[in-house]
Amino acid sequence: MSIHPVVQVHGVTKTFAQGNVTALETIELDLLPGEFVSLIGPSGCGKSTLLRIIGDLTPPTSGTVTVNGKTAKQARTDGDYGIVFQDSVLFDWRTVAKNIGLPLEMLGWDREKRRARVDQMLDLVELRGFADHHPWQLSGGMQQRVSIARALSFEPALLLMDEPFGALDEMTRERLNLELLSIWQQLGSTVVFVTHSISEAVFLSTRVVVMSPRPGRIAGFVDIDLPFPRTVDTREDPHFFELVTQVRELLRRRGEHLLPEEEAELL
């Protein structure tokens, strides 16, 4: 029995009128249910633009995007996906619990059902004792956990993550990588994850999509066949380093015109 993709991106090109800049060119990409797919490439290659097109936050210039068999616009209207950005984008005047429950309020959930779901999400991201705190009372890593809980509160089929850990220190980032994998395995959502880090992409993903310098194209795919659950020891596995090398070499082959600082950012 064939498996229908959650996301189908067909012939997508994006040109920004201001400056006449082509960010993406003829993108073809299918995402299957339950995949964890990372998008990686040099700065300006269109990773975040592609994510925003999938999420109906910006329209393609040409081409089509289908999410769960619907247009991206209809999928967004139907609440088919949650989105997490690098900035947690929390409301300082709302408590942690009320930030997490905001999408449920907007969907019209009654108070008791909303409270029960918020409690579940607090447990999921290990923030049970912080329900009545405000975002400004939390560390950056804790704020991102609240943002993830909010994005997952209504059980979206698709979770879009745009460098959500990019501003965090390395130790916090690695800890949240482990927590994110645990959440993903429990909920079974499809994840699209934008990152500049090769090691993060390999550690998290079932598949890595490598993009070329602007105009962004798909340079290739690397299937990540590391076993689950992944742990701190996964990063010491010789096969982990082999996969990191595969991604790095694909980036180098497609990045002949990278500036030295762009290559250093990825490597």
Helices and strands as residue ranges (DSSP letters): E 7-16, E 21-31, E 36-40, H 47-54, E 62-67, E 70-71, H 72-77, E 81-84, H 96-106, H 111-124, G 128-130, G 135-137, H 140-152, E 158-162, H 170-187, E 190-194, H 198-204, E 207-211, E 218-223, G 232-236, H 238-253, H 260-266
